[in-house]
């Protein structure tokens, strides 16, 4: 609710005609109302027995941690085996192929692709999010090559997130008041243009990671942790 409200209030509303701003107020009121309900549920969950039980169990583990036998091995020796399956899963995701067969040059064409195959890109974004956080945990054990791939993963996550943000905003506006959608053409056009701009960025990285040499290089970067982390 916070993200939706901030995007509509700060990113889009100021540039809209006065008439469209008026209609947008309806959606913003709905957002604030839903946020109050969501906040109440969060407060209730935090004060509940289940959450307290979770915290207590985590506190106990921190005081008396238990590890699997493999934890005895040096981290540099097992890191490739930990990370490579995740990298392979990412690189084999079907989302990389969305719109890859043509150079899309029109806003309407991008909207058609996202309407038909946007779910694949949303799934790919979640995959990049998972591997990003995995890689960040172990970044101290790798060098510059690894860092470059990590920066690409961050960029991919951010770009694909723009598609998802636009989708969520449109869905919310439709659910809030289907009649209002037809009354905010400027906002709908701005969302479509934002998708088109993000698509240009996405195609550059998409082309890069469909290249076999880049994909091999990603695996090689994972295979070469620093043997002496103190150097």
SULJOMO-V100450 format. One record per pair of residues at least 24 apart in sequence whose ideal C-beta (glycine too) atoms are under 10 Angstrom apart, sorted by the first residue. I is the first residue (numbers start at 0). GAP is how many residues later the second one is. Records with the same first field share a line. If there is no record, write none. Layout:
I = GAP ; GAP
This chain:
0 = 29 ; 30 ; 31 ; 32 ; 33 ; 34 ; 35 ; 36 ; 37 ; 38 ; 171
1 = 29 ; 33 ; 36 ; 37
2 = 28 ; 162 ; 165 ; 166
3 = 24 ; 26 ; 27 ; 30 ; 31 ; 161 ; 164 ; 165 ; 168 ; 169
4 = 25 ; 26 ; 27 ; 29 ; 30
5 = 25
6 = 158 ; 159 ; 161 ; 162 ; 184
7 = 161 ; 164 ; 165 ; 179
10 = 154 ; 158 ; 179 ; 183
11 = 157 ; 172 ; 174 ; 175 ; 178 ; 179 ; 182
12 = 174
14 = 171 ; 172 ; 175
15 = 168 ; 169 ; 170 ; 171 ; 174
16 = 167 ; 168 ; 169 ; 170
18 = 164 ; 165 ; 167
19 = 160 ; 163 ; 164 ; 165 ; 166 ; 167 ; 168
20 = 163 ; 165 ; 166
21 = 158 ; 161 ; 162
22 = 150 ; 154 ; 156 ; 157 ; 158 ; 159 ; 160 ; 161 ; 164
23 = 149 ; 152 ; 156 ; 159 ; 160 ; 163
24 = 155
25 = 147 ; 150 ; 151 ; 153 ; 154 ; 157
26 = 142 ; 145 ; 146 ; 147 ; 148 ; 149 ; 150 ; 153 ; 157 ; 160
27 = 148
28 = 147
29 = 142 ; 143 ; 145 ; 146 ; 147
30 = 141 ; 145
33 = 138 ; 142
73 = 151 ; 153 ; 155
74 = 63 ; 65 ; 66 ; 150 ; 154
75 = 62 ; 65 ; 66 ; 148 ; 149 ; 150 ; 151 ; 152 ; 153
76 = 148 ; 150
77 = 147
78 = 59 ; 62 ; 63 ; 143 ; 144 ; 145 ; 146 ; 147
79 = 139 ; 141 ; 142 ; 143 ; 144 ; 145
80 = 141 ; 142
81 = 52 ; 55 ; 56 ; 140
82 = 48 ; 51 ; 52 ; 54 ; 55 ; 58 ; 59 ; 63 ; 136 ; 138 ; 139 ; 140 ; 142
83 = 134 ; 135 ; 138 ; 139
85 = 41 ; 44 ; 45 ; 48 ; 49 ; 136
86 = 44 ; 47 ; 48 ; 62 ; 66 ; 128 ; 131 ; 132 ; 134 ; 135
87 = 127 ; 130 ; 131 ; 134
88 = 38 ; 41 ; 42
89 = 34 ; 37 ; 38 ; 40 ; 41 ; 42 ; 63 ; 66 ; 119 ; 125 ; 128
90 = 36 ; 40 ; 118 ; 119 ; 123 ; 124 ; 127 ; 128
91 = 35 ; 123
92 = 27 ; 28 ; 30 ; 31 ; 32 ; 33 ; 34 ; 35
93 = 26 ; 27 ; 29 ; 30
94 = 24 ; 25 ; 26 ; 27 ; 28 ; 29 ; 30 ; 31 ; 32 ; 33 ; 61 ; 65 ; 111
95 = 24 ; 25 ; 28 ; 60 ; 109 ; 110 ; 111 ; 113 ; 114 ; 119
96 = 27 ; 109 ; 113
97 = 26 ; 104 ; 108
98 = 100 ; 103 ; 104 ; 107
99 = 103 ; 106 ; 107 ; 110
102 = 100 ; 104
103 = 92 ; 95 ; 96 ; 98 ; 99
104 = 91 ; 94 ; 95
105 = 90
106 = 82 ; 85 ; 86 ; 87 ; 88 ; 89 ; 90 ; 92
107 = 84 ; 88
108 = 87 ; 90
109 = 53 ; 82 ; 83 ; 85 ; 86 ; 87 ; 88 ; 89 ; 90 ; 92 ; 93
110 = 55 ; 77 ; 80 ; 81 ; 84 ; 85 ; 88
112 = 50 ; 82 ; 86
113 = 49 ; 50 ; 52 ; 53 ; 78 ; 81 ; 82 ; 84 ; 85
114 = 52
117 = 42 ; 45 ; 46 ; 48 ; 49 ; 77
118 = 48
120 = 38 ; 39 ; 40 ; 42 ; 43 ; 46 ; 78 ; 81 ; 85
121 = 38 ; 39 ; 41 ; 42 ; 45 ; 46
122 = 37
123 = 32 ; 33 ; 36 ; 82
124 = 31 ; 32 ; 33 ; 34 ; 35 ; 36 ; 37 ; 38 ; 39
125 = 31 ; 34 ; 38
126 = 26 ; 29 ; 30 ; 33
127 = 24 ; 25 ; 26 ; 27 ; 28 ; 29 ; 30 ; 31 ; 32 ; 33
128 = 24 ; 25 ; 27 ; 28 ; 31 ; 32
129 = 27
130 = 25 ; 26
131 = 24 ; 25
132 = 24
134 = 86 ; 87
137 = 84 ; 87
139 = 85 ; 86 ; 89
140 = 84 ; 85 ; 86 ; 88
141 = 79 ; 80 ; 82 ; 83 ; 84 ; 87
142 = 78 ; 81 ; 82 ; 83
143 = 77
144 = 72 ; 73 ; 75 ; 76 ; 77 ; 79
145 = 72 ; 74 ; 75 ; 76 ; 78 ; 79 ; 80
146 = 74
147 = 69 ; 70 ; 73
148 = 60 ; 65 ; 68 ; 69 ; 70 ; 71 ; 72 ; 73
149 = 71
151 = 53 ; 56 ; 57 ; 62 ; 66
152 = 52 ; 56 ; 65
154 = 46 ; 47 ; 49 ; 50
155 = 45 ; 46 ; 49 ; 50 ; 52 ; 53
157 = 40 ; 43
158 = 38 ; 39 ; 40 ; 41 ; 42 ; 43 ; 44 ; 45 ; 46 ; 47
159 = 38 ; 41 ; 42 ; 45
160 = 37
161 = 32 ; 33 ; 35 ; 36 ; 37 ; 39 ; 40
162 = 31 ; 32 ; 35 ; 36 ; 39
164 = 26 ; 29 ; 30 ; 33
165 = 24 ; 25 ; 26 ; 27 ; 28 ; 29 ; 32
166 = 24 ; 28
168 = 25
169 = 25
